[in-house]
Amino acid sequence: MPNDSKELQHAQRRSRRQRLLLERYRQAFAVQSALLRLADLASSVPSMRDFYPAVHEVVNQHLHAVNFYVASVDLTTERYRVEYFADEKDGEFSESISSDLLSGGLTGYVVRTGKPLLCGPQEYEQLANAGEIGRHGTMSHEWMGVPLRRADRVIGVMVVQTYDAGFHYTEPDQQLFEQIAEHTVIAIDRVRQRELLEATVQQRTAALQDTNESLQREIRDRIEAQELQVALYRISELAADSADTSEFYEAIQGVLGGLMHSENCYIALLSEDRTLLTFPFYRDQYSLPAFTKPLGRGLSEYVIRTGETTLIDEDRAEVLTELGEIRASDYNSLLKGHQATSWLGSPLIVENEVMGVIVVQSYDGYYVYGQREKEILHFVSQHIAVAIQRRLAAEQQRLHHDELERRIVESTQELREMNASLMREVEQRKKAEERLYFEANHDALTGLANRQNFLQQLTQQFAMRRRKKAGMALLFLDIDRFKEINDTHGHHIGDDLLCEVSSRLLAVVRDHDVVARLGGDEFVVLLTVLDDDIVAEEVAQRIIVAMSDPVRIKGLVLNTGASIGIAYWHAGYKTSEDLMKNADAAMYQAKGSGRGCYLVYREDVGPSKE
């Protein structure tokens, strides 16, 4: 019977430990889930207006948080402001919450103390009677608030509260809430930076539009009035002339030739369904007249898409090709292999709609168009478009209703294309940020965490253990005979060996362990979840066994191994550097003890072989 009682007690203790461990895993999973969601919000939410409700949703998934609010404080003026408020009792209270009310309540108390607060009715009365807070709003059954910190300064408070007398917040709830608050500040900064960037882009876009309008006014002032008046008068005459269509376009080219070099000139118009380009006039020294062609990615289509007068030389054409705006096959399809060295096109716009394009071009550097020709063509093209439009007035009048419907469809299509373009831009920016972050925090050769990344994680683990004691160990690893192999067979063999070592390390450590390369042949393994010291030694032994197998690289059989130093974290450590130093000392002792083994650093005796 005594043995049965002892076994029962032992089983009960083991059951309690298992329940505690399960609760820790659940807590860790909740923290990880919340932080991943916050990181996603920081990258995807477009504005602070959408951010706070999303944070409320995250908090409510892991805590009882039907009643939730966020308040900020201006560090300069010490004025408070409610950023977000949701409450089942005081649903409209947020509209009347003043800075003084927040400052004199529990919110202000958390800001002043800089500490989290879990407050029930008894604590509330004690604080109120002591004059620390005032009585405002409907007192909840329990109130839990945590400070929002940027560096060492409190910038706000995040609060959950419940009016249910049967519910109580726990210490793990408070710890989870603190971690969510810590990463919420980071997410707030990222969303606000993105808002600022978007506002700056909008301001610059508006400034560019103003500049464009100013340029158009300057263009009209520069062009010689008399020459333009003659040309415009002639174009106006042509619109009313009874000459046939071919004579009309020949005359248009003649007018244009009086203003600039136009030996190679064509006019292209969009078909009714906007899928084809027709060429009512085409004169070119290298190609026969063109009649129709499918809408593609040529230079003419580029001007039609942008709606802007465009001057393109060979360098600009190459840039547009790389951007995918034009395709060489479409660009050269009319020219029989010849490429213009100077190309100038202007959209034909009537009633703010592009109906076609007028183009002049030059080959083999014979003539180079400049800003003056661009300004003239832009201005004259408006009148040419009107003249052409008058010629087509009867036909367009008949198709007016269909044209209106087409404009509506085209407008919505442009909006979808704009949205798709913005989404692609956001995705590209996100991928670029992820790539830059990975390159900055990982070793270029092995893909493992680099020294900077590892030291950041080690510092974070130290900070976490100041709040919550948990086991942790650091394994400092050195590759035996690496220098000899590297010097004998060359750096490329040494690099391949380091990559193989990295693969073997990842194969034998646990999923949540951190493996990093500090430089050269020095590696570290950080064991963050350590229920028993023996686990670290088991991992070290697995590494030694894995490293003892010969490495085969490009026909070579290399025999190497690993010397490992182990240092266990305890509350006496002040900095992460101390832990690194002790693990390093143990590693060098292991290397001097014959290699291929591990030593544990003990505070009383230094490194000792296990």
C-alpha positions in Angstrom: 0.0 0.0 0.0 2.7 2.6 0.8 4.2 1.9 -2.7 0.8 2.4 -4.3 0.5 5.7 -2.5 3.9 6.9 -3.7 3.2 5.8 -7.2 -0.1 7.7 -7.1 1.6 10.8 -5.8 4.2 10.5 -8.5 1.6 10.1 -11.2 -0.3 13.1 -9.9 2.9 15.2 -10.0 3.6 14.0 -13.5 0.1 14.8 -14.6 0.4 18.3 -13.2 3.6 18.8 -15.1 2.1 17.6 -18.3 -0.9 19.9 -17.8 1.5 22.8 -17.2 3.5 21.9 -20.2 0.4 21.7 -22.4 -0.8 25.1 -21.1 2.6 26.5 -22.0 2.4 25.1 -25.5 -1.1 26.6 -25.9 0.2 29.9 -24.6 3.1 29.9 -27.0 0.9 28.9 -29.9 -1.5 31.8 -29.0 1.4 34.2 -28.9 2.8 33.0 -32.2 -0.6 33.1 -33.9 -1.3 36.7 -32.6 2.1 38.0 -33.6 2.0 36.4 -37.1 -1.4 38.0 -37.6 -0.1 41.4 -36.5 2.8 41.1 -38.8 0.4 40.4 -41.7 -1.7 43.4 -40.7 1.3 45.6 -40.7 2.0 44.6 -44.3 -1.6 44.5 -45.7 -3.8 47.0 -43.9 -4.0 50.2 -45.9 -4.8 52.7 -43.1 -5.1 53.2 -39.3 -8.9 53.3 -39.7 -8.8 49.7 -40.8 -5.9 48.7 -38.5 -7.5 49.1 -35.1 -10.6 47.0 -35.8 -8.3 44.3 -37.1 -6.2 44.4 -33.9 -9.4 44.1 -31.9 -10.3 41.0 -33.9 -6.8 39.5 -33.1 -7.1 40.2 -29.4 -10.7 38.9 -29.3 -9.5 35.6 -30.8 -7.2 34.9 -27.8 -8.7 36.9 -25.0 -12.2 37.8 -23.7 -12.2 41.2 -25.5 -15.7 42.2 -26.5 -15.0 45.5 -24.7 -11.7 46.9 -26.1 -10.2 50.3 -26.7 -6.9 51.9 -27.6 -5.8 55.4 -26.3 -2.8 57.3 -27.4 -0.9 60.1 -25.5 1.0 63.0 -27.1 4.4 62.9 -25.4 4.8 66.7 -25.9 1.4 68.0 -24.8 0.4 65.0 -22.6 -3.0 65.1 -24.3 -4.9 61.8 -24.6 -7.0 60.6 -27.6 -9.1 57.6 -28.1 -7.9 55.8 -31.3 -10.5 53.0 -31.1 -13.4 52.2 -28.8 -15.7 49.2 -28.6 -17.9 48.7 -25.4 -21.2 46.9 -24.8 -22.1 49.4 -22.0 -20.7 52.7 -23.3 -21.1 52.2 -27.0 -21.3 55.9 -27.8 -19.1 57.0 -24.9 -16.0 57.3 -27.1 -17.5 60.5 -28.7 -17.4 62.3 -25.4 -14.2 61.0 -23.8 -12.0 63.9 -23.2 -8.3 64.0 -22.6 -8.8 64.9 -18.9 -11.1 61.9 -18.4 -8.6 59.5 -19.8 -5.7 61.2 -17.9 -7.6 61.0 -14.6 -8.8 57.4 -15.0 -7.2 54.0 -15.2 -5.8 54.8 -18.6 -3.8 57.7 -17.3 -2.7 55.6 -14.3 -1.1 53.0 -16.6 0.6 55.7 -18.6 2.0 57.3 -15.4 3.2 54.1 -13.9 4.3 52.5 -17.2 3.1 49.1 -15.9 0.3 46.8 -16.9 -2.7 46.8 -14.6 -5.3 44.1 -13.8 -8.0 45.9 -11.9 -11.2 44.5 -10.3 -13.8 46.3 -8.1 -11.6 46.2 -5.0 -8.5 47.5 -6.7 -10.7 50.2 -8.4 -12.0 51.4 -5.1 -8.5 51.5 -3.5 -7.2 53.6 -6.4 -10.2 55.9 -6.3 -10.0 56.4 -2.6 -6.3 57.0 -2.8 -6.9 59.8 -5.3 -5.0 58.0 -8.0 -8.0 57.9 -10.4 -11.4 59.5 -10.9 -14.7 57.7 -11.4 -15.8 57.9 -15.0 -18.1 55.8 -17.2 -19.5 52.4 -16.2 -17.1 50.4 -14.0 -16.4 47.0 -15.5 -16.1 43.8 -13.4 -12.5 43.5 -14.4 -10.3 45.9 -16.3 -6.9 45.0 -17.9 -4.7 47.6 -19.5 -1.1 47.4 -20.8 1.2 50.2 -21.9 2.1 50.7 -25.5 5.8 51.5 -25.6 8.1 53.0 -28.2 11.7 52.5 -26.9 11.4 53.5 -23.2 8.5 55.9 -23.5 4.8 55.1 -23.1 2.8 56.3 -26.1 -0.6 54.9 -25.2 -2.6 52.1 -23.6 -4.5 49.1 -24.9 -7.4 47.9 -22.7 -9.8 45.0 -22.5 -12.6 44.8 -19.9 -15.5 42.6 -18.9 -18.8 43.3 -17.2 -19.3 39.5 -16.6 -18.9 38.8 -12.9 -18.3 35.2 -13.7 -15.2 35.9 -15.8 -11.7 36.7 -14.6 -8.6 37.6 -16.5 -5.5 35.5 -15.5 -1.8 36.2 -15.3 -1.2 34.3 -18.6 -3.9 36.5 -20.2 -1.9 39.6 -19.0 1.4 38.2 -20.4 -0.2 37.4 -23.8 -1.8 40.9 -23.8 1.6 42.5 -23.1 3.3 40.7 -26.0 0.5 41.6 -28.4 0.8 45.3 -27.2 4.6 45.2 -27.8 4.2 44.1 -31.4 1.2 46.3 -32.0 3.4 49.4 -31.6 5.7 48.0 -34.4 2.7 47.4 -36.6 1.3 50.9 -35.9 4.6 52.5 -37.0 4.7 50.5 -40.2 1.1 51.3 -41.1 1.6 55.0 -40.4 4.8 55.0 -42.5 2.9 53.5 -45.4 0.1 56.1 -45.0 2.7 58.8 -45.1 4.3 57.3 -48.2 1.0 57.1 -50.0 0.2 60.7 -49.0 3.6 61.8 -50.4 2.9 59.9 -53.6 -0.4 61.7 -54.0 1.1 65.1 -53.4 3.8 64.4 -55.9 1.3 63.2 -58.5 -0.7 66.4 -58.0 2.5 68.4 -58.4 3.3 66.6 -61.6 -0.2 67.3 -63.0 0.3 71.0 -62.2 3.6 71.0 -63.9 2.1 69.4 -67.0 -0.6 72.0 -67.2 2.0 74.7 -66.9 4.0 73.1 -69.7 1.0 73.2 -72.0 0.5 76.9 -71.4 4.2 77.5 -72.1 4.0 75.5 -75.3 1.2 77.7 -76.7 3.3 80.8 -75.8 6.4 79.6 -77.5 5.1 78.6 -80.9 5.3 81.3 -83.4 1.9 82.8 -83.6 1.9 83.7 -87.3 3.2 80.4 -88.5 0.7 78.5 -86.4 -2.2 80.7 -87.3 -1.6 80.0 -91.0 -1.3 76.2 -90.4 -4.4 76.1 -88.2 -6.4 78.2 -90.7 -5.4 75.8 -93.4 -6.4 72.8 -91.3 -9.7 74.4 -90.7 -10.2 74.9 -94.4 -9.4 71.3 -95.1 -12.1 70.1 -92.7 -14.7 71.9 -94.8 -13.1 71.1 -98.1 -15.0 68.8 -100.5 -11.8 67.1 -101.6 -11.7 63.3 -101.2 -10.1 61.6 -98.2 -6.7 60.9 -99.8 -6.3 64.5 -100.8 -7.4 65.6 -97.3 -4.6 63.5 -95.6 -2.0 64.6 -98.2 -2.9 68.2 -97.5 -2.6 67.5 -93.7 1.0 66.2 -94.2 1.8 69.3 -96.3 0.7 71.6 -93.5 2.7 69.6 -91.0 5.7 69.7 -93.4 5.7 73.4 -93.2 6.2 73.2 -89.4 8.7 70.3 -89.1 10.5 67.5 -91.0 7.7 65.0 -92.0 9.0 63.0 -94.9 8.0 59.8 -93.0 4.5 60.4 -91.6 1.4 58.4 -90.9 -2.0 58.7 -89.2 -3.5 55.7 -87.5 -7.1 55.5 -86.2 -8.7 53.1 -83.8 -11.4 50.9 -85.2 -14.9 51.0 -83.7 -14.3 48.0 -81.4 -10.8 49.4 -80.5 -9.1 46.2 -81.5 -7.6 47.3 -84.8 -5.5 50.2 -86.1 -6.5 51.5 -89.5 -4.1 53.7 -91.5 -6.0 56.3 -93.7 -2.6 57.9 -94.4 0.8 56.2 -94.5 4.0 57.5 -96.2 7.3 55.8 -95.4 10.6 55.5 -97.3 11.0 51.8 -96.3 7.5 50.3 -96.3 4.4 50.2 -98.5 1.1 51.8 -97.2 -0.5 49.9 -94.4 -4.3 49.4 -94.1 -5.1 47.6 -90.9 -3.3 45.7 -88.1 -4.4 44.2 -84.8 -3.8 46.3 -81.7 -0.6 45.2 -80.2 2.3 46.6 -78.2 3.9 48.9 -80.7 4.9 52.6 -80.3 1.6 53.8 -81.7 -0.4 51.8 -79.2 1.8 53.1 -76.4 0.9 56.7 -77.3 -2.8 55.7 -77.5 -2.6 54.0 -74.1 -0.8 56.9 -72.3 -2.6 59.7 -74.2 0.6 61.7 -74.2 2.8 63.2 -76.9 5.9 61.0 -76.8 9.4 61.4 -78.2 11.3 58.1 -78.5 14.9 57.4 -79.6 16.7 54.1 -79.6 17.6 54.2 -75.9 14.0 55.1 -74.9 12.7 52.3 -77.1 15.0 49.8 -75.4 13.8 50.9 -72.0 10.1 50.6 -73.0 10.8 47.1 -74.4 12.4 46.0 -71.1 9.4 47.4 -69.2 7.0 45.4 -71.4 5.3 48.6 -72.7 6.3 47.7 -76.3 7.4 44.6 -78.2 10.1 44.7 -80.9 8.0 42.5 -83.2 5.0 44.8 -83.1 7.3 47.9 -83.4 9.0 46.6 -86.5 6.1 44.9 -88.1 5.4 47.9 -90.4 9.0 48.8 -91.1 10.3 45.5 -92.7 13.2 45.3 -90.2 14.1 49.0 -90.2 13.9 50.8 -86.8 13.4 54.5 -86.5 16.2 56.3 -84.7 13.9 59.3 -83.9 10.2 58.7 -83.5 7.6 61.4 -82.5 3.9 60.6 -81.9 1.0 62.5 -80.6 -2.5 61.2 -79.7 -5.5 62.5 -81.7 -7.9 63.5 -78.9 -11.5 64.6 -79.3 -13.7 65.3 -76.3 -11.0 63.9 -74.0 -10.9 60.6 -75.9 -8.0 59.2 -77.9 -9.2 58.3 -81.4 -5.8 57.7 -82.9 -2.3 58.9 -83.4 -0.2 61.0 -85.7 3.4 60.1 -86.1 6.6 61.4 -87.8 9.8 59.5 -87.8 13.4 59.5 -89.1 15.8 56.7 -89.9 19.6 56.3 -89.6 20.1 59.5 -87.6 19.1 61.6 -90.6 16.9 63.9 -88.5 16.5 64.1 -84.7 13.3 65.5 -83.3 13.5 67.6 -80.2 11.4 69.4 -77.6 10.3 72.1 -80.1 8.9 69.6 -82.6 7.2 67.7 -79.7 5.5 70.9 -78.5 4.4 71.8 -82.1 3.0 68.3 -82.8 1.2 68.2 -79.5 -0.6 71.5 -80.2 -1.3 70.9 -83.9 -2.5 67.3 -83.3 -5.5 68.7 -81.4 -6.7 70.7 -84.5 -5.9 67.8 -86.8 -8.1 65.6 -84.6 -10.9 68.1 -84.8 -10.6 68.2 -88.6 -10.7 64.4 -88.9 -13.6 64.3 -86.4 -15.6 66.6 -88.6 -15.0 64.3 -91.5 -16.4 61.4 -89.5 -19.2 63.4 -87.8 -22.1 61.8 -89.6 -20.9 58.3 -88.9 -20.1 59.1 -85.3 -23.5 60.7 -84.8 -25.1 57.4 -85.8 -22.9 55.4 -83.5 -23.1 57.9 -80.6 -25.2 55.6 -78.3 -22.8 52.6 -78.9 -19.8 54.9 -78.3 -21.2 56.0 -74.9 -21.6 52.4 -73.8 -18.1 51.6 -74.9 -16.7 54.5 -72.9 -18.4 53.2 -69.8 -16.9 49.7 -70.3 -13.5 51.2 -71.1 -13.5 53.4 -68.0 -14.3 50.4 -65.7 -11.6 48.4 -67.5 -9.1 51.1 -66.9 -10.0 51.1 -63.2 -9.5 47.4 -62.9 -6.2 47.6 -64.7 -5.2 50.4 -62.3 -6.2 48.3 -59.3 -4.4 45.3 -60.7 -1.3 47.4 -61.3 -1.4 48.7 -57.7 -1.8 45.2 -56.4 1.2 44.0 -58.4 3.2 47.0 -57.2 2.3 46.2 -53.6 3.2 42.6 -54.0 6.5 43.4 -55.7 7.4 45.9 -52.9 6.5 43.2 -50.3 8.6 40.6 -52.0 11.5 43.1 -52.3 11.2 43.9 -48.5 11.1 40.2 -47.7 14.2 39.5 -49.9 16.1 42.4 -48.4 15.2 41.3 -44.9 16.3 37.7 -45.6 19.6 38.8 -47.1 20.3 41.1 -44.2 19.6 38.4 -41.6 20.9 35.2 -43.2 24.3 33.8 -44.2 24.8 34.1 -47.9 26.6 30.7 -48.2 24.5 28.4 -46.0 21.2 30.2 -45.7 21.3 30.0 -41.9 20.7 32.9 -39.6 23.8 35.2 -39.6 25.5 36.7 -36.6 23.3 39.8 -36.5 20.1 37.7 -36.7 21.3 35.3 -34.1 22.4 38.0 -31.6 19.0 39.7 -32.0 17.2 36.4 -31.2 19.5 35.6 -28.3 18.8 39.1 -26.8 15.1 38.6 -27.2 15.3 35.3 -25.5 17.2 36.9 -22.6 14.5 39.6 -22.3 11.7 37.0 -22.3 13.4 35.0 -19.5 13.6 38.1 -17.3 9.8 38.0 -17.4 9.3 34.3 -17.4 11.8 31.8 -16.3 12.4 28.9 -18.7 15.3 26.7 -19.6 17.7 27.6 -22.4 21.1 26.4 -23.6 23.7 27.6 -26.1 25.8 25.2 -28.1 29.0 26.7 -29.7 30.3 24.5 -32.5 33.6 24.4 -34.4 34.4 22.2 -37.3 37.4 20.0 -36.7 40.1 20.1 -39.3 38.2 22.6 -41.4 41.3 24.9 -41.9 43.4 21.9 -43.1 40.7 20.9 -45.6 40.2 24.4 -46.8 43.9 25.0 -47.3 44.5 21.7 -48.9 41.5 21.5 -51.3 40.6 25.1 -51.8 37.9 27.5 -50.7 35.3 26.0 -53.1 35.6 22.6 -51.3 35.5 24.4 -47.9 32.3 26.2 -48.9 30.7 22.9 -50.0 31.7 21.4 -46.7 30.1 24.3 -44.7 26.9 23.8 -46.7 26.9 20.1 -45.9 27.6 20.9 -42.2 24.6 23.2 -42.2 22.3 20.6 -43.7 23.4 18.0 -41.1 22.9 20.4 -38.2 19.3 21.2 -39.4 18.6 17.5 -39.8 19.5 16.7 -36.1 18.2 19.7 -34.2 14.6 20.3 -33.2 12.2 22.3 -35.2 12.1 25.3 -32.8 15.9 25.4 -32.2 17.8 28.2 -33.8 20.9 27.3 -35.9 23.2 30.1 -37.1 26.6 30.6 -38.7 28.7 33.2 -36.9 31.5 33.2 -39.5 34.2 30.9 -40.8 33.6 27.4 -39.4 31.9 28.6 -36.2 28.2 27.6 -35.8 25.8 28.0 -32.8 22.6 26.3 -31.8 20.2 28.0 -29.4 17.9 25.6 -27.6 15.0 27.8 -26.4 12.6 25.2 -25.1 14.6 23.2 -22.5 12.7 21.2 -19.9 15.8 19.3 -18.8 19.5 19.9 -19.2 20.0 16.4 -20.6 18.2 17.6 -23.8 21.0 19.9 -24.7 23.6 17.1 -24.3 21.4 14.8 -26.4 21.3 17.3 -29.2 25.1 17.8 -28.9 25.7 14.1 -29.1 23.5 13.8 -32.2 25.5 16.6 -33.8 28.8 14.8 -33.0 27.4 11.5 -34.5 26.2 13.3 -37.6 29.5 15.1 -38.1 31.5 11.9 -37.7 30.3 10.5 -41.0 32.7 11.2 -43.9 31.7 13.9 -46.2 31.8 13.2 -50.0 32.4 16.2 -52.2 33.3 16.1 -55.8 35.1 12.7 -55.5 36.8 13.6 -52.3 36.1 11.8 -49.0 36.7 14.2 -46.1 36.8 13.2 -42.5 35.9 15.9 -40.1 34.0 16.3 -36.8 32.7 18.8 -34.4 33.9 20.2 -31.0 31.0 21.6 -29.0 30.8 23.9 -26.0 27.6 24.0 -24.0 26.5 26.8 -21.7 23.2 26.7 -19.8 21.3 29.9 -19.1 20.5 30.8 -15.5 19.2 33.9 -13.7 22.7 34.9 -12.8 23.5 35.9 -16.4 23.3 39.6 -17.0 24.0 39.8 -20.7 23.8 37.4 -23.7 27.5 38.1 -24.3 28.4 36.3 -21.1 26.5 33.2 -22.2 28.3 33.4 -25.6 31.7 33.7 -23.9 31.2 30.7 -21.7 29.9 28.5 -24.5 32.9 29.6 -26.6 35.3 28.8 -23.7 33.8 25.3 -23.3 34.1 24.8 -27.1 37.8 25.6 -27.1 38.3 23.3 -24.1 36.6 20.5 -26.0 38.8 21.2 -29.1 41.9 20.9 -26.9 40.6 17.7 -25.3 40.8 15.7 -28.5 38.1 17.1 -30.7 34.9 15.2 -31.6 33.4 15.8 -28.2 31.4 18.3 -26.2 32.0 20.0 -22.9 29.6 21.8 -20.5 30.5 25.0 -18.9 30.0 25.0 -15.1 30.1 28.2 -13.1 32.1 26.7 -10.3 34.7 24.7 -12.4 34.5 26.2 -15.9 34.2 23.7 -18.8 33.9 20.1 -17.9 33.5 17.0 -20.0 30.2 15.1 -19.8 
